[in-house]
């Protein structure tokens, strides 16, 4: 209890900041939604829900510019390069969120907790002067190849926008109101690890830290 009391009473510096993005494909069709929530010591929880995405494995990356122009030979190139304020090597970019999977209907859910970026003003803020974008790629990040893990073309993009911190939170129906405690989070009545994803049912995923590849589901759940 002392840890909970100490955490929730840390003060105004830890007020909740929320940002959301709508992932759209090159035709402007919504493929998914994402919600970023910063609270309790600066950790940022990320929740992504996909519907209608191509079945299989995909990578999620944050990009340095909040622009999602679908035109041209390289759709969404307007988002620039991976968000990487520290100048790290791939797969340690601040924007390297990891991989997720979708079922045969194109549905998938992803969540993670990150400390490589913030939503509040800082040198690593996603909501800086030129903003940031979340991009879904056609394939998975191999966690090795520079600069993007050989994850294929960018198939959906969403610009992050700041929202009212008192507005209801709903990242595609996920109940992800979480409390950061010593590297773990509490949500939906159970302990969750730093990263996970599922295709449909609320099943327990094997925990892996940000930056570690995860295999797509072998069959629809």
C-alpha positions as CSV (number, residue, x, y, z in Angstrom):
1,X,0.0,0.0,0.0
2,X,2.8,2.4,0.7
3,X,3.9,2.1,-2.9
4,X,0.5,2.8,-4.2
5,X,0.0,5.8,-1.9
6,X,3.4,7.2,-2.8
7,X,2.8,6.8,-6.5
8,X,-0.6,8.4,-6.7
9,X,0.4,11.3,-4.6
10,X,3.4,12.3,-6.6
11,X,1.8,15.6,-7.7
12,X,0.9,17.8,-10.7
13,X,4.0,16.7,-12.6
14,X,2.4,13.3,-13.1
15,X,-1.0,14.4,-14.3
16,X,-2.4,12.2,-17.0
17,X,-1.7,13.2,-20.7
18,X,-3.6,11.4,-23.5
19,X,-3.0,11.3,-27.2
20,X,-4.9,9.4,-29.8
21,X,-4.3,8.4,-33.5
22,X,-6.6,6.9,-36.1
23,X,-4.7,4.5,-38.5
24,X,-5.9,4.9,-42.1
25,X,-4.7,3.1,-45.2
26,X,-3.9,4.7,-48.5
27,X,-7.5,4.9,-49.5
28,X,-8.5,6.7,-46.3
29,X,-10.2,3.7,-44.8
30,X,-9.8,3.4,-41.0
31,X,-7.8,0.3,-40.2
32,X,-7.3,0.9,-36.4
33,X,-7.0,3.2,-33.5
34,X,-4.3,3.9,-30.9
35,X,-4.3,5.6,-27.5
36,X,-1.2,6.8,-25.7
37,X,-1.5,7.6,-22.0
38,X,1.2,9.1,-19.8
39,X,0.8,9.1,-16.1
40,X,2.5,7.9,-12.8
41,X,6.1,8.8,-13.1
42,X,6.2,9.5,-16.9
43,X,5.6,6.0,-18.3
44,X,3.5,5.9,-21.4
45,X,1.0,3.1,-22.0
46,X,0.2,2.4,-25.6
47,X,-3.0,0.5,-26.7
48,X,-3.6,-0.3,-30.4
49,X,-6.7,-2.0,-31.9
50,X,-6.8,-3.1,-35.6
51,X,-9.9,-4.1,-37.6
52,X,-9.6,-4.9,-41.3
53,X,-5.8,-5.1,-41.4
54,X,-4.2,-7.8,-43.6
55,X,-4.0,-11.1,-41.6
56,X,-0.7,-12.0,-40.1
57,X,2.2,-10.2,-38.4
58,X,2.9,-6.4,-38.6
59,X,5.3,-3.9,-37.1
60,X,4.3,-0.8,-35.2
61,X,6.7,2.2,-35.5
62,X,6.5,5.8,-34.4
63,X,7.8,8.3,-36.9
64,X,9.3,11.7,-36.4
65,X,6.8,13.9,-38.3
66,X,3.0,14.1,-37.8
67,X,2.1,13.8,-41.5
68,X,0.3,11.0,-43.3
69,X,0.3,11.8,-47.0
70,X,-0.8,8.6,-48.8
71,X,0.2,9.8,-52.3
72,X,3.2,9.0,-54.3
73,X,5.4,5.9,-54.9
74,X,6.1,5.6,-51.2
75,X,2.9,6.2,-49.2
76,X,3.3,7.9,-45.9
77,X,6.9,8.9,-46.6
78,X,5.8,12.3,-45.3
79,X,6.1,10.9,-41.7
80,X,9.9,10.9,-42.1
81,X,12.1,8.4,-40.3
82,X,11.7,6.5,-37.1
83,X,11.2,8.7,-34.0
84,X,14.7,8.6,-32.6
85,X,15.7,11.7,-30.6
86,X,18.5,9.8,-28.8
87,X,20.2,8.7,-32.1
88,X,20.1,5.1,-31.1
89,X,20.6,2.2,-33.5
90,X,17.7,0.0,-34.6
91,X,15.9,-1.8,-32.9
92,X,16.5,0.6,-30.0
93,X,14.8,3.6,-31.6
94,X,12.4,5.3,-29.3
95,X,9.8,4.7,-32.0
96,X,10.4,0.9,-32.2
97,X,7.2,-0.3,-30.5
98,X,7.4,-4.0,-31.6
99,X,5.3,-6.4,-33.5
100,X,1.7,-7.5,-33.4
101,X,-0.5,-10.0,-35.1
102,X,-4.0,-10.1,-36.7
103,X,-6.4,-12.9,-37.2
104,X,-7.9,-14.0,-40.5
105,X,-10.5,-11.2,-40.1
106,X,-7.8,-8.6,-39.7
107,X,-8.5,-8.0,-36.0
108,X,-5.7,-7.6,-33.5
109,X,-4.9,-5.8,-30.2
110,X,-1.6,-4.6,-28.9
111,X,-0.4,-3.0,-25.7
112,X,2.9,-1.9,-24.2
113,X,4.5,0.4,-21.6
114,X,7.3,2.6,-22.8
115,X,9.8,4.9,-21.2
116,X,11.7,6.0,-24.3
117,X,9.3,8.9,-25.1
118,X,6.9,11.2,-23.4
119,X,3.7,13.1,-24.2
120,X,4.5,16.0,-21.9
121,X,7.2,18.6,-23.1
122,X,10.6,17.0,-23.1
123,X,13.5,16.3,-25.6
124,X,11.7,13.0,-26.4
125,X,8.1,14.2,-26.6
126,X,6.0,12.8,-29.3
127,X,3.9,16.0,-29.3
128,X,6.8,18.3,-30.3
129,X,6.6,21.1,-32.8
130,X,6.2,18.9,-35.9
131,X,4.3,16.1,-34.1
132,X,4.6,12.4,-34.6
133,X,2.9,9.6,-36.5
134,X,2.2,5.9,-35.8
135,X,2.6,3.6,-38.8
136,X,1.7,0.0,-39.4
137,X,3.8,-1.9,-41.9
138,X,3.0,-4.9,-44.1
139,X,5.4,-7.2,-42.3
140,X,7.1,-7.8,-39.0
141,X,10.2,-6.1,-37.8
142,X,13.1,-8.6,-37.8
143,X,14.7,-6.6,-35.0
144,X,18.0,-6.6,-36.9
145,X,17.9,-4.8,-40.2
146,X,18.4,-1.1,-40.3
147,X,16.6,1.2,-40.5
148,X,13.2,-0.4,-40.1
149,X,13.7,-4.1,-39.5
150,X,12.9,-5.0,-43.1
151,X,9.2,-4.8,-42.2
152,X,7.9,-3.9,-45.6
153,X,5.9,-0.9,-47.0
154,X,3.9,1.4,-44.8
155,X,0.2,0.4,-45.1
156,X,-1.5,2.6,-42.5
157,X,-0.7,5.8,-40.8
158,X,-2.2,8.0,-38.0
159,X,-1.1,11.4,-36.6
160,X,-1.0,11.6,-32.9
161,X,-3.1,14.4,-31.4
162,X,-3.5,15.6,-27.9
163,X,-6.9,15.1,-26.3
164,X,-8.7,16.3,-23.2
165,X,-7.2,14.4,-20.2
166,X,-10.7,14.2,-18.7
167,X,-12.3,12.7,-21.8
168,X,-13.4,9.0,-21.6
169,X,-10.6,6.7,-22.8
170,X,-11.4,4.0,-25.3
171,X,-8.7,2.4,-27.5
172,X,-11.0,0.2,-29.5
173,X,-12.8,-1.1,-26.5
174,X,-9.7,-2.2,-24.5
175,X,-10.0,-1.7,-20.7
176,X,-6.4,-0.4,-20.2
177,X,-6.7,2.0,-17.3
178,X,-3.4,1.1,-15.7
179,X,-1.3,1.9,-12.7
180,X,2.5,1.7,-13.1
181,X,4.1,0.0,-10.2
182,X,7.7,-1.1,-10.3
183,X,7.8,-1.9,-14.0
184,X,4.4,-3.7,-14.0
185,X,1.0,-2.4,-14.6
186,X,-2.4,-3.4,-13.2
187,X,-5.3,-3.5,-15.6
188,X,-8.5,-5.4,-16.1
189,X,-8.0,-7.1,-12.7
190,X,-4.7,-8.8,-13.5
191,X,-1.0,-8.2,-13.8
192,X,0.2,-7.5,-17.3
193,X,3.8,-7.4,-18.5
194,X,5.5,-4.7,-20.4
195,X,4.3,-5.8,-23.8
196,X,1.7,-8.1,-25.3
197,X,-0.8,-8.6,-28.1
198,X,-3.7,-10.8,-29.0
199,X,-5.8,-11.4,-32.1
200,X,-9.2,-11.7,-30.4
201,X,-9.9,-13.4,-27.1
202,X,-8.6,-12.0,-23.9
203,X,-5.9,-14.6,-23.4
204,X,-2.7,-14.2,-21.5
205,X,0.3,-13.4,-23.8
206,X,3.9,-14.2,-23.0
207,X,5.5,-11.0,-21.8
208,X,8.3,-9.4,-23.8
209,X,10.0,-6.1,-23.4
210,X,9.8,-3.4,-26.0
211,X,12.1,-4.1,-28.9
212,X,11.9,-7.9,-28.8
213,X,10.2,-9.5,-31.8
214,X,7.1,-11.6,-31.2
215,X,5.8,-14.3,-33.6
216,X,2.4,-13.9,-35.2
217,X,-0.3,-16.3,-34.1
218,X,-0.1,-19.7,-35.9
219,X,-3.9,-19.9,-36.1
220,X,-7.0,-17.8,-35.5
221,X,-7.9,-17.7,-31.9
